[in-house]
Each structure stands twice: as structure tokens, then as C-alpha cells.
Amino acid sequence: MIQATGLTKVYGAKAAVDRIEFEVRPGVVTGFLGPNGAGKSTTMRMILGLDRPTAGRVTVGGRRYRDLPAPLREVGALLDAKAVHGGRTAYHHLRGLAAANGIARRRVEEVLDLVGLTEVADQRAGGFSLGMAQRLGIAAALLGDPGVLLFDEPVNGLDPEGIRWIRRLMRSLAAEGRTVFVSSHLMAEMALTAEQLLVIGRGRILADTTMTGFIAANASTHVKVRSPDLITLAPLLTARGWRTAPADRGSLLVYGVSPAQIGDLAHAARLRLHELAVIQPSLEDAFMRLTADSVEYHARSRDVA
Amino acid sequence: MSRRTRRPATFGQALSAEWIKFFSVRSAFWGLLATLVVTVGLSALLALAYIVSLNQLPPARRAAFDPGAYGLAGLNFGVITLGVLGVLTMSGEYSTGQIRSTLAAVPKRARLLAAKALVLAAVSLVTGLVVAFVSFFASQAVFATKDLDVTLGQPGLLRAVIGGGLYLTLVALFALGVATVVRHPAGAVTAVLGILFVLPIFGAFLPGEWGATVRKFLPSSAGAAIMNAGPASGSLAPWTGLGVFAAYTAIILVAAFWLFRRRDA
């Protein structure tokens, strides 16, 4: 269990993390979702005691990280793949970490095997690809067989096979009753792995809910209408009080209605319809709506048009 | 996720981790080898240069011959190699990102820095003593050709040789402290070599009585005084000098501990 109360980190005049409160519970994968620069990594660094909170506190199992008696046996973290001295072999990197927490040498070999790095254990980590470095970071996280696991953007740099592997790993770790907290800015990735969701934007928690609850609450179903008679049809739709938005050429998105209502309306007005489709909300839509105001750096539409 | 009782991590475990880390990067091997080559090689070479030019030296210079300081002259260059090694012990953590893994394993910052300092001190002490004795015997072998050699039994010599090893140990710790404060490798090496090598050059231009006093108290001049077998004008007394350098080292280490505990990693 990870608990944050009033957690704040201020850099200069800017609050990277602004009085956030949350609880990450064991037994499920909790996704930590937010655009780049939203405060995900800063929060994770404060959980690990790498950064000192400006105010508030965050605890793991009721204790601050630095007060944990044997930290690697309680929390495993993959913050970034390159938190390794490139001149050290994979084996010695893990041996050093294991020794600091009284973890047996045998366990080093076990985790190397688990992540599939046994073959390259005697090679220096500096020569590893990003995917291999990511696996080494995961091996380090699993070293102490911890009950709490943090993964910051774990799929970065992994090949498709590696991505499937880490998704399965995270779900099985959660199924064993562990607390799994994983950050990502990739919405589709979250939808595949996380059951619980914590959404952060500009240092504030925007949503703390289940994945399905989040999508249902934040994205409304809409209907796409394509018609050669759109010029006539559009005013009829708005006259009924339905909200519309232009889609691609010759089509409209209509919110809060069923396809039947639009079909009946068109029929009554003797207008032709070429397409009538229900658009299911995606996590991506929900996320975009929720974070629209909180994205740190907007691409200006006139610059990219 | 076993629920067996978890024994708290100890300082001894942090120490053994730092020991493994120290010897599992190549810079340790090259740093120690370079220290041996540079100190012993230059001690012998400078001894050779002295006896070759002996006949052209004015009597005053000949009278100032100190078998300790002259025989251990190469150790002053071990300051560079052990200084760099001391810097790399800490700045290697920051330049590679390793510091984040290290602090995840040992989040108690004072414990981590103490473990690092102790491993570095132990390695530097052994290395320092070895190179001091080997340098001494090498240079005495050279001095023997002009019957200028001395033995360790003569006054002050054993102290000068052992003191040389102690001085190099303190240099490594001094460098570790600077690197913890500065963090950036190039910046830390520049700072260490600037303080130990460039300051004396500026010091040489200081005029008069107070200039001479300042020169005595410059870190490397104070520390190197321990290698004088006999009294030397322009230097502090041997143990006083080493004590002054130890005080500088203590000051930088206190600053290092203070900053290391407060700063974000």
C-alpha cells in the first residue's frame, strides 16, 4: 500500500506536484496516467525518497521509504532503464544491490534468469540495448521479492514480445497480492494492463477510479452521420437541441442520441444517409477530455496546421 | 512475496555493497595501477635527475637534500591518480544515473556516504602505503649510486614513508568530498586538481612574510610536509602539516554529508 497525503514538490516557482492525495492498494495493477510533464516521475521519485517533498508525505506500508528496514525487500522500482553504471556487468550491478540488503547471491542468478539476461550477465551494462537495460532494471526491482512494485514507463524501448512479457508480469505480480503501480503516458497501454487508474495533470490528481468507471464517466457515446444532404440535415439536428461536431468531409458527430433517433429524423425529412455509426468511447478520448486543460505544452493548432 | 521476518539492512551490508561496486568497474584497476606506475616511476626518475645534476647544484641546494622528501617526490603525482579515483567513486554515480539504484538500495544517505568513504579509505591506505614504500626503496637504490642513500631506521624516515601513504589516503577522501559537493565529474576533477596543484603556483607569487605563511597552509603543501624527514624551511612541521590537511578534508566531508543528505538525487 502506497499512501500520499498533501504531497507537494515545488521547483523554483512552479509546483510539479501540487498537494496530491492518493492510495495505491495491493492486489491490482494501478495505472498512473498523465501527459509528459504532469508530475508522474516526480511523484515516483518522492515515493523512493530520491526527491524530498516540499510539503506533505508519502509512505509505503506506513513508513517513509528511507525508514524502511530493508528497502529492496519491500519496494522494487524501475524508474529509468539507465540507472546503471555502464562499466559494471549486469551480474555485478545486481550483486551490489543485493549485498546492500542482505539478499543472497542465488537470488541474483534467479532474477537474471527470470528476465532472460543470464546469457549476457557478464557483459557490461553500458553496451545493452534499451530493451536489455529495461530488463536489467526489472531484474533489480524483483531482486528483493518485494510486496510493492513501481514501474515508470516500463514498456519504453521494449520490443512487442517484451511488451507482452511485462504486461503479463505486472498482472501476475498483482494477482499474487502485490501492490503494482505503473506510470505511462500511453493511454492504450494503460487500458491493457491497469484495473485501477490514477490520472494526473499539471501536478493535480484529476481522477482516481477504476478503468471502466473512468471511461464511462469521461467519454460519452456519440453517433457518426454521413449524408450527401448534410447541409439540410445539420440544422434539423441542432434544432432538436443535439450537440454536433464536424467530423471528416460530409459527416457529423452527434452527441447524446441513438442512431435510431437520427435515422427516423432523416426519414421524416426524406434525406439520404450513407453512414450511421455508434462511436464507442475510448480511454484515449476520455483522457484527452480530462487533460485538455492540463497539458503543459499545447501544440498550437495554427503552427501544426 | 514471502512474509518471513525481514532483518533490517546494516551498515556492514552497505559496506560490502560498496566494496563489490568499487572493484567491479575498470576505473578502480586502472586508477590503482596508474598510481603505482606514476608514484614509483616518478620517484625513481626524480631521484635520477637529482644525482645526475648533483655536480652542478649550488652547495645550498645540496645542503637542503632531504632523503625523505626527495625520495618520495613521486607521491605528489599520486595525488592526481588517487584524486581522480576519489572523484570517480562518487561522480560515477551521478554521471551514469547509478545513484538512483544505489539510493533505492541504501536510502539512508549518511550511511551510504560513510560506506563509500570507508571503502575508498581502506583501498587508498593500502595502495598509498605500498607505493610509498616501493617509491622509497626505488629512489634509495638510485641515491645509493652516489652514496646518498639512507635506511628506514634513520630519524624521521619511517614516519615520512608511512605519512606519505596517509597523505594519499586523505587526498582520496578530499576528492570524494569535493565530488559529492560538485557532482559533475569534470568539474570535480578540475576543482580537486585546482586546489592541490594550481593553488601552490599562485601561492608562489605571494610576496613577503604573509605570503610564506599562506604557502605553508595551502592544502597540498601542508599535507606533503609529512614526507620531510628533517626540518624544512617553508614547510609546517610534519604532523602539523598533515593535521592541517586532515582538517581541510574533514571540512569538505562535513559539507559533503550535509549537502548529500538534503539534495534531491
Interface residues (C-beta under 8 A of the other chain):
Chain A: R45 L48 G49 L50 D51 R52 Y65 R66 L68 P69 A70 P71 L72 R73 E74 V75 A77 L79 D80 K82 A83 V84 H85 G86 G87 R88 T89 H92 H93 R95 G96 L97 A99 A100 N101 G102 A140 D145 P146 G147 E176 G177 R178
Chain B: M1 S2 R6 R7 P8 A9 T10 Q13 A14 S16 A17 E18 I20 K21 S24 V25 R26 S27 G92 E93 T96 G97 Q98 I99 R100 S101 L103 A104 A105 V106 P107 K108 R109 R262 D264 A265
